[in-house]
Amino acid sequence: MSTGLLYALAGVLLFVMGMAGAIIMAGALRKILAFNIMGSGAFLVLVGLAQRDGIPDPVPQAMVLTGIVVAVASTALALALARRLAADGDEER
Amino acid sequence: MNLALVFDLLLALMLLWSAWRALAAPNATRAVVMFIVFGLFLTLAWGRLDAPDIALAEAAIGAGLTGALLLDAVRTLGESAGADAGGARSPWRWPVLAFSPLLAVILVVAVLEAPQQLVDLPAVVERNMGLSGVTHPVTAVLLNFRGYDTLLEVAVLLAALFGLLALAQGAASAATRESFLLHTLARLATPPMIVVAGYLLWAGAHQPGGAFQAAAVLAAAAVLLHLAGLLPAWVAPGRLLRLGLAGGLLVFLAVAILPLAHAPLLTYPPAWAGALILLVETALTVSLGLVLAGLFLFLSGRSLRDEETR
């Protein structure tokens, strides 16, 4: 088994774990964590599977690089939404 | 089985374990800390996958900035927001737990039996490197061959920041920490961080590095200064800051549109490609640095309730 394939398989398991967490977990913060783990799993599959023959592939690497930056932006937006939800919930009480 | 594969196997297990702890830890702070640990293991994994560019970005953004954002959120949302859900209340708990292993098996088989790639992308990139204007393949893909993705990504980042600005409410709390040691260390660390950002930007043309990593280091410097109490949180962007936030996208757009008269979007003339990429990367470093810092600084300090009334 090559290094690439091993991490692709780990990525698959992380993706499934994150997806289950995102559905089951109740707190907004846990859902955001689960969503991030899901994304990291997808990144590992993308790069690992492309490099299962051991040759570095710059194309998926560049895609994942942009993906990480987009992931932090969406996390920040999700946290802003979570705060707003919590604040509005407080006002109603 | 050689030693390297044993290491990979252990690292993969640590990845799964830390991700599991991030989801299952009893309190929110511990969950976030485990998520940061997960990010650091992931950084090692990228190193093992010959992807130093991603490793740099993961360490600075995935583990660093995301971790800071999440910890700040735990502070303002309180432990309750991340309270151990356990899933007891979710009606989906048992169906999801039953279905997940099945999905995992299907996906594992799909990955193991994935067909060979029809196009040998590394070879295609290698063949065209001469036209790209840089010598580092990842930078060539990012800013030349697949520049379109990067252009839209910068737009997405800006859109996320707009959304965040629209949602943010509450007064920003003033920085109050008074610590001589913290202030001195933050002041000492900032100039080298700016130099490192400049180096990463310049290095991107021929070795791992580039605008994203440089921007992440700049943003980290801003977050550090803010946490040390030397830089107040941002409330609403003034004219100069707005220009800084949007400048990268505008420069990138201008460079993308320029060749439209005689060529498709984003075609750089090979003779100019190197200079144009450096121009775009410089603008992106400043703008993305500000945007990434903004994701933290616009959110930070806006507590749900006033700190005093607690």
Interface residues (C-beta under 8 A of the other chain):
Chain A: M1 T3 G4 L5 L6 Y7 A8 L9 A10 V12 L13 L14 F15 V16 M17 G18 M19 A20 G21 I23 I24 M25 A26 G27 A28 L29 R30 I32 L33 A34 N36 I37 S40 F43 L44 V45 V47 G48 L49 A50 Q51 I55 P56 D57 P58 V59 Q61 A62 M63 V64 L65 T66 I68 V69 V70 A71 V72 A73 S74 T75 A76 L77 L79 A80 L81 A82 R83 R84 A86 A87 D90
Chain B: A4 L5 D8 L9 A12 L15 L16 A19 W20 A22 L23 A28 A31 V32 F35 F38 L42 A45 W46 R48 L49 D50 A51 D53 I54 A57 E58 I61 G62 L65 T66 L69 L70 A73 V74 T76 L77 S80 A81 G82 A83 A85 G86 G87 R89 S90 W92 R93 V96 L97 S100 L103 A104 L107 V108 V111 L112 A114 Q117 L121 P122 V125 P137 V138 A140 V141 L142 F145 R146 D149 T150 E153 V156 L157 A160 L161 G163 L164 L167 A168 Q169 G170 F212 L288 V291 L292 L295 F296 L299 R302 L304 R305
